[in-house]
């Protein structure tokens, strides 16, 4: 089992396994055929308020990560998180994001939580 984070704009690779879009909004300029997304669990994406706060540059990544992890602790995230863990146990999973810096995005926070 491996879990990795990639940009959704990068071409799919054979080792991607299940491709999961973890952004709340569909990526601009990308067709659904080109993205080859297998799942899109919107319940695991940061809230609109948190996303706007972070992108406005009002807080540090570390604080964003803490707030996002707190959101993932909400009851409505429990079932989608369990499903993602099942996918990860079964094989490779690639978390996809449109973020230009995926290593400092919510996708990395989610991957760390799922691995952990």
N, CA, C and O of each residue as an XYZ file, in Angstrom:
464
protein
N       0.846     -1.169      0.000
C       0.000      0.000      0.000
C       0.891      1.231      0.000
O       1.858      1.329      0.755
N       0.538      2.157     -0.863
C       1.212      3.446     -0.826
C       0.168      4.542     -0.980
O      -0.872      4.362     -1.614
N       0.476      5.659     -0.391
C      -0.388      6.814     -0.530
C       0.506      7.977     -0.894
O       1.519      8.238     -0.244
N       0.114      8.664     -1.938
C       0.894      9.824     -2.331
C      -0.021     10.961     -2.708
O      -1.225     10.792     -2.898
N       0.593     12.135     -2.812
C      -0.123     13.360     -3.169
C       0.466     13.860     -4.473
O       1.684     13.945     -4.629
N      -0.418     14.191     -5.413
C       0.015     14.715     -6.705
C      -0.924     15.830     -7.144
O      -2.040     15.964     -6.641
N      -0.451     16.616     -8.082
C      -1.312     17.632     -8.693
C      -2.258     16.948     -9.673
O      -1.851     16.062    -10.424
N      -3.495     17.354     -9.660
C      -4.498     16.766    -10.544
C      -4.196     17.096    -12.004
O      -4.649     16.389    -12.903
N      -3.447     18.147    -12.245
C      -3.099     18.542    -13.613
C      -1.985     17.682    -14.212
O      -1.788     17.690    -15.427
N      -1.255     16.941    -13.375
C      -0.217     16.051    -13.883
C      -0.884     14.847    -14.544
O      -1.932     14.394    -14.085
N      -0.293     14.327    -15.610
C      -0.910     13.173    -16.266
C      -0.951     11.955    -15.341
O      -0.034     11.744    -14.547
N      -2.003     11.166    -15.443
C      -2.087      9.945    -14.633
C      -0.899      9.026    -14.909
O      -0.371      8.987    -16.020
N      -0.491      8.290    -13.877
C       0.604      7.338    -13.995
C       0.105      5.946    -13.616
O      -0.850      5.821    -12.850
N       0.735      4.905    -14.142
C       0.282      3.542    -13.846
C       0.241      3.212    -12.353
O      -0.615      2.435    -11.928
N       1.136      3.777    -11.552
C       1.186      3.463    -10.127
C       0.252      4.281     -9.264
O       0.319      4.193     -8.038
N      -0.619      5.078     -9.868
C      -1.517      5.935     -9.087
C      -2.524      5.151     -8.257
O      -2.923      5.601     -7.183
N      -2.929      4.006     -8.731
C      -3.970      3.265     -8.019
C      -5.288      4.025     -8.088
O      -5.663      4.538     -9.143
N      -5.981      4.095     -6.972
C      -7.246      4.828     -6.910
C      -6.912      6.314     -6.848
O      -6.168      6.753     -5.971
N      -7.457      7.075     -7.768
C      -7.204      8.524     -7.849
C      -8.362      9.253     -7.181
O      -9.512      9.151     -7.609
N      -8.032     10.000     -6.111
C      -9.055     10.642     -5.291
C      -8.830     12.153     -5.300
O      -7.799     12.636     -4.831
N      -9.791     12.888     -5.831
C      -9.725     14.347     -5.810
C     -10.138     14.818     -4.425
O     -11.223     14.484     -3.948
N      -9.275     15.593     -3.780
C      -9.567     16.041     -2.413
C      -9.741     17.562     -2.350
O      -9.525     18.168     -1.300
N     -10.127     18.172     -3.460
C     -10.482     19.591     -3.500
C     -11.996     19.719     -3.512
O     -12.690     18.881     -4.087
N     -12.504     20.760     -2.880
C     -13.954     20.978     -2.842
C     -14.486     21.398     -4.210
O     -15.592     21.022     -4.596
N     -13.686     22.184     -4.943
C     -14.103     22.682     -6.251
C     -13.394     21.892     -7.349
O     -12.246     21.478     -7.191
N     -14.102     21.691     -8.468
C     -13.473     21.006     -9.596
C     -12.376     21.905    -10.164
O     -12.583     23.111    -10.295
N     -11.214     21.343    -10.502
C     -10.096     22.132    -11.022
C     -10.438     22.843    -12.338
O     -11.029     22.259    -13.246
N     -10.059     24.086    -12.410
C     -10.344     24.893    -13.604
C      -9.629     24.350    -14.821
O      -8.467     23.947    -14.763
N     -10.357     24.353    -15.930
C      -9.762     24.011    -17.211
C      -9.421     22.544    -17.400
O      -8.705     22.202    -18.341
N      -9.907     21.680    -16.547
C      -9.583     20.256    -16.630
C     -10.859     19.459    -16.856
O     -11.812     19.554    -16.083
N     -10.863     18.673    -17.926
C     -12.043     17.855    -18.192
C     -12.038     16.642    -17.268
O     -10.988     16.228    -16.778
N     -13.190     16.094    -17.043
C     -13.296     14.918    -16.187
C     -12.605     13.715    -16.819
O     -12.058     12.872    -16.108
N     -12.623     13.629    -18.131
C     -11.923     12.531    -18.804
C     -10.418     12.633    -18.596
O      -9.761     11.628    -18.325
N      -9.869     13.837    -18.720
C      -8.423     14.033    -18.572
C      -7.970     13.800    -17.130
O      -6.864     13.311    -16.898
N      -8.811     14.147    -16.173
C      -8.441     14.023    -14.760
C      -8.402     12.570    -14.296
O      -7.605     12.210    -13.429
N      -9.258     11.745    -14.872
C      -9.348     10.337    -14.480
C      -9.457     10.171    -12.961
O      -8.681      9.444    -12.341
N     -10.416     10.847    -12.398
C     -10.673     10.789    -10.961
C     -11.623      9.631    -10.680
O     -12.667      9.499    -11.320
N     -11.247      8.793     -9.712
C     -12.091      7.660     -9.334
C     -13.092      8.031     -8.240
O     -14.219      7.536     -8.224
N     -12.666      8.912     -7.324
C     -13.538      9.309     -6.215
C     -13.337     10.786     -5.919
O     -12.277     11.353     -6.186
N     -14.385     11.401     -5.358
C     -14.345     12.820     -5.023
C     -15.115     13.027     -3.715
O     -16.253     13.494     -3.740
N     -14.509     12.686     -2.577
C     -15.198     12.789     -1.280
C     -15.163     14.218     -0.722
O     -14.248     14.589      0.012
N     -16.162     14.997     -1.080
C     -16.185     16.406     -0.668
C     -16.234     16.579      0.846
O     -15.853     17.630      1.363
N     -16.701     15.555      1.559
C     -16.760     15.643      3.028
C     -15.363     15.674      3.649
O     -15.217     16.017      4.822
N     -14.339     15.318      2.874
C     -12.974     15.317      3.400
C     -12.187     16.551      2.975
O     -10.988     16.642      3.236
N     -12.842     17.487      2.332
C     -12.153     18.702      1.895
C     -12.295     19.782      2.964
O     -13.250     19.765      3.741
N     -11.354     20.717      3.007
C     -11.491     21.808      3.986
C     -12.766     22.604      3.735
O     -13.214     22.739      2.597
N     -13.337     23.122      4.802
C     -14.533     23.949      4.659
C     -14.220     25.178      3.815
O     -13.067     25.594      3.702
N     -15.246     25.739      3.235
C     -15.075     26.951      2.433
C     -14.434     28.048      3.260
O     -13.560     28.763      2.772
N     -14.858     28.189      4.504
C     -14.314     29.237      5.373
C     -12.823     29.032      5.623
O     -12.040     29.978      5.541
N     -12.435     27.798      5.927
C     -11.024     27.504      6.186
C     -10.191     27.696      4.926
O      -9.095     28.255      4.978
N     -10.706     27.238      3.806
C      -9.990     27.373      2.535
C      -9.768     28.853      2.212
O      -8.663     29.247      1.837
N     -10.798     29.662      2.354
C     -10.671     31.100      2.070
C      -9.699     31.767      3.037
O      -8.890     32.602      2.631
N      -9.778     31.403      4.304
C      -8.874     31.975      5.313
C      -7.415     31.690      4.941
O      -6.572     32.587      4.979
N      -7.129     30.446      4.583
C      -5.758     30.056      4.270
C      -5.269     30.733      2.990
O      -4.146     31.236      2.948
N      -6.092     30.749      1.959
C      -5.678     31.326      0.681
C      -5.584     32.842      0.730
O      -4.940     33.450     -0.125
N      -6.211     33.450      1.709
C      -6.096     34.904      1.868
C      -4.773     35.281      2.530
O      -4.439     36.461      2.641
N      -4.026     34.275      2.965
C      -2.729     34.535      3.581
C      -2.827     35.011      5.011
O      -1.904     35.649      5.519
N      -3.936     34.708      5.670
C      -4.158     35.192      7.037
C      -3.503     34.319      8.098
O      -3.381     34.732      9.251
N      -3.084     33.122      7.723
C      -2.510     32.241      8.734
C      -1.396     31.383      8.163
O      -1.256     31.243      6.948
N      -0.616     30.819      9.050
C       0.490     29.950      8.667
C      -0.030     28.555      8.319
O      -1.119     28.161      8.735
N       0.761     27.829      7.559
C       0.392     26.479      7.161
C       0.152     25.586      8.372
O      -0.777     24.778      8.371
N       0.977     25.725      9.398
C       0.838     24.887     10.582
C      -0.526     25.096     11.253
O      -1.158     24.134     11.689
N      -0.973     26.341     11.332
C      -2.284     26.617     11.922
C      -3.393     26.085     11.021
O      -4.385     25.538     11.505
N      -3.224     26.246      9.714
C      -4.191     25.692      8.766
C      -4.311     24.184      8.962
O      -5.416     23.645      9.018
N      -3.163     23.504      9.065
C      -3.160     22.050      9.234
C      -3.899     21.652     10.514
O      -4.665     20.688     10.512
N      -3.676     22.378     11.587
C      -4.370     22.085     12.850
C      -5.873     22.264     12.706
O      -6.649     21.426     13.163
N      -6.282     23.352     12.074
C      -7.719     23.606     11.887
C      -8.358     22.556     10.985
O      -9.480     22.112     11.228
N      -7.633     22.167      9.947
C      -8.158     21.155      9.036
C      -8.286     19.805      9.743
O      -9.286     19.108      9.567
N      -7.297     19.438     10.527
C      -7.386     18.186     11.282
C      -8.576     18.219     12.243
O      -9.242     17.203     12.444
N      -8.841     19.375     12.829
C     -10.007     19.506     13.709
C     -11.295     19.289     12.920
O     -12.220     18.643     13.412
N     -11.362     19.825     11.701
C     -12.542     19.597     10.865
C     -12.699     18.113     10.535
O     -13.816     17.597     10.490
N     -11.590     17.438     10.307
C     -11.650     16.011      9.989
C     -12.059     15.167     11.195
O     -12.402     13.994     11.051
N     -12.022     15.762     12.368
C     -12.481     15.078     13.569
C     -13.992     15.145     13.760
O     -14.531     14.526     14.677
N     -14.673     15.893     12.901
C     -16.136     16.031     12.993
C     -16.804     14.711     12.601
O     -16.266     13.959     11.788
N     -17.972     14.432     13.175
C     -18.665     13.166     12.890
C     -18.928     12.911     11.405
O     -18.859     11.767     10.957
N     -19.228     13.957     10.638
C     -19.546     13.749      9.217
C     -18.331     13.309      8.391
O     -18.489     12.840      7.264
N     -17.135     13.456      8.938
C     -15.933     13.011      8.226
C     -15.566     11.568      8.562
O     -14.723     10.976      7.888
N     -16.172     11.007      9.571
C     -15.807      9.676     10.053
C     -15.964      8.593      8.985
O     -15.025      7.840      8.725
N     -17.113      8.512      8.383
C     -17.370      7.474      7.387
C     -16.475      7.633      6.149
O     -15.890      6.646      5.703
N     -16.348      8.852      5.575
C     -15.436      8.993      4.426
C     -13.977      8.685      4.781
O     -13.252      8.135      3.952
N     -13.535      9.026      5.994
C     -12.175      8.692      6.415
C     -11.990      7.180      6.495
O     -10.969      6.651      6.056
N     -12.972      6.492      7.054
C     -12.904      5.027      7.133
C     -12.831      4.417      5.734
O     -12.082      3.467      5.504
N     -13.604      4.961      4.809
C     -13.590      4.472      3.428
C     -12.207      4.674      2.804
O     -11.694      3.786      2.124
N     -11.612      5.834      3.036
C     -10.274      6.107      2.493
C      -9.241      5.148      3.092
O      -8.343      4.681      2.391
N      -9.370      4.864      4.363
C      -8.448      3.908      4.998
C      -8.600      2.517      4.389
O      -7.614      1.803      4.210
N      -9.837      2.133      4.071
C     -10.083      0.835      3.430
C      -9.428      0.794      2.054
O      -8.806     -0.202      1.684
N      -9.571      1.885      1.297
C      -8.924      1.959     -0.017
C      -7.417      1.809      0.115
O      -6.782      1.094     -0.661
N      -6.850      2.491      1.108
C      -5.401      2.456      1.320
C      -4.937      1.060      1.723
O      -3.862      0.626      1.310
N      -5.723      0.359      2.515
C      -5.353     -1.013      2.899
C      -5.391     -1.952      1.697
O      -4.634     -2.920      1.628
N      -6.282     -1.653      0.749
C      -6.462     -2.526     -0.414
C      -5.420     -2.297     -1.509
O      -5.189     -3.184     -2.330
N      -4.791     -1.129     -1.534
C      -3.828     -0.866     -2.606
C      -3.369      0.577     -2.622
O      -3.509      1.305     -1.639
N      -2.826      0.972     -3.747
C      -2.282      2.317     -3.892
C      -3.392      3.352     -4.018
O      -4.425      3.112     -4.642
N      -3.148      4.520     -3.404
C      -4.084      5.640     -3.456
C      -3.286      6.897     -3.750
O      -2.228      7.131     -3.166
N      -3.809      7.699     -4.661
C      -3.204      8.992     -4.964
C      -4.225     10.071     -4.661
O      -5.312     10.101     -5.239
N      -3.857     10.965     -3.735
C      -4.702     12.110     -3.414
C      -4.343     13.230     -4.377
O      -3.177     13.603     -4.506
N      -5.346     13.758     -5.047
C      -5.137     14.768     -6.083
C      -5.622     16.132     -5.625
O      -6.684     16.259     -5.015
N      -4.827     17.151     -5.928
C      -5.194     18.520     -5.600
C      -4.738     19.443     -6.728
O      -3.782     19.139     -7.442
N      -5.420     20.554     -6.877
C      -5.033     21.558     -7.867
C      -3.996     22.517     -7.301
O      -3.477     23.365     -8.028
N      -3.691     22.395     -6.037
C      -2.739     23.289     -5.384
C      -1.404     23.305     -6.126
O      -0.904     22.265     -6.555
N      -0.841     24.499     -6.267
C       0.466     24.635     -6.920
C       1.590     24.111     -6.033
O       2.671     23.781     -6.520
N       1.330     24.035     -4.732
C       2.309     23.508     -3.780
C       1.650     22.400     -2.963
O       1.284     22.618     -1.808
N       1.497     21.226     -3.545
C       0.793     20.146     -2.847
C       1.421     19.765     -1.516
O       0.723     19.294     -0.618
N       2.733     19.962     -1.372
C       3.400     19.603     -0.119
C       2.989     20.517      1.033
O       3.242     20.192      2.193
N       2.364     21.646      0.735
C       1.873     22.566      1.775
C       0.372     22.786      1.609
O      -0.137     23.896      1.761
N      -0.306     21.711      1.297
C      -1.746     21.781      1.074
C      -2.482     20.842      2.024
O      -1.871     20.070      2.764
N      -3.767     20.927      1.984
C      -4.608     20.048      2.798
C      -4.426     18.583      2.402
O      -4.604     17.693      3.234
N      -4.072     18.323      1.139
C      -3.899     16.940      0.692
C      -2.783     16.243      1.468
O      -2.891     15.057      1.783
N      -1.725     16.967      1.773
C      -0.626     16.397      2.544
C      -1.055     16.137      3.985
O      -0.662     15.137      4.586
N      -1.855     17.033      4.530
C      -2.381     16.847      5.892
C      -3.252     15.593      5.921
O      -3.139     14.771      6.830
N      -4.115     15.453      4.925
C      -4.993     14.290      4.861
C      -4.197     13.001      4.684
O      -4.490     11.997      5.334
N      -3.207     13.021      3.822
C      -2.378     11.827      3.619
C      -1.681     11.423      4.914
O      -1.633     10.241      5.254
N      -1.155     12.382      5.619
C      -0.469     12.094      6.897
C      -1.451     11.490      7.907
O      -1.111     10.545      8.618
N      -2.638     12.027      7.964
C      -3.656     11.520      8.885
C      -4.062     10.087      8.516
O      -4.243      9.245      9.396
N      -4.200      9.821      7.242
C      -4.613      8.487      6.801
C      -3.511      7.451      7.006
O      -3.796      6.288      7.290
N      -2.274      7.865      6.863
C      -1.156      6.946      7.066
C      -0.947      6.620      8.537
O      -0.466      5.548      8.901
N      -1.328      7.587      9.370
C      -0.959      7.550     10.698
C      -1.467      6.952     11.838
O      -0.900      7.105     12.920
